[in-house]
Amino acid sequence: MPVAGIEAGRALQARLAATDCAGYLVKEFTSYPPTVKRIADSTVRRLSLYLRFLEEFEQGGQLTVSSDELARRGGTTSAQVRKDLSSFGSFGKRGLGYSVHELSTSLRSILGLEREWKVVIIGAGNIGTALAQYRGFQQRGFRVVAVYDNDPARVQQRWRGVVVRDVANLHDDAAVDMPDIAVLTVPADDAQSAVDDVVAAGIQAVLNFAPVSLQVPPDVTVRTVSMAMELEGLSFALTNRE
């Protein structure tokens, strides 16, 4: 295993421990009503953040919350919070704020979290291992139903009750398991071939960890996680601090 791959897996394990990786899937792949298909991705990301805050408030016994409080936690403005929520209906009462329970329930519905999403992981290397063992997915309604690899040494290994399968069986397995999302954790050179197999299996949402642009049909959604871009964003923030 190349050193870079090992370090990438370790880095991802640390990131999963410190962040809400399941929230990333919430933001990228959950659905909302057909009437609001044109909602900006940035708005959906903020809705996911609001939901996390609301769940924390609810666990702490807080009954109501203001747009100001959500804005402070989310690093935005109260006007932006109200605008984001108004895209999906009328919430809260002037002077009283929002009911924590009612708003969190509504956001879970908007984000499509009232159902379970089945996830398959393609690539049983270090990154795939970290993702397969991440408990946060199950807590947010994303269930890893299978892990695949083309390396005979990895096939039949067991991770938290999930046995690594031969990727050659993906198409037949998908007809039975009916996964909703595929996570690609394969090398860049293998990514296009892997996503072609995913598309052929009828999976229409892909989270790609390979540093390459993938070509897919218009009805397939691909989101690419770029560690380098994330680090460059942090580098920019550090360089341009006042």
Protein Blocks (a to p, Z undefined) as FASTA:
>chain_A
ZZklmmmmmmmmmmmmmmcfklmmmmmmmccdfklmmpcfklmmmmmmmmmmmmmmmmno
pabdcfklmmmmnopafklmmmmmmmnocedjehklpafklmmmmmmmmnopabccdddd
ehjafklmmmmmmmklmmnopacfbdcdfbfklgopaeehiacddfklmmmmmmmnopab
dcddbdfklmmmmmmmmmmnopabdcdfbdcdddddfkbccddddfklmmmmmmmmmmmp
ZZ
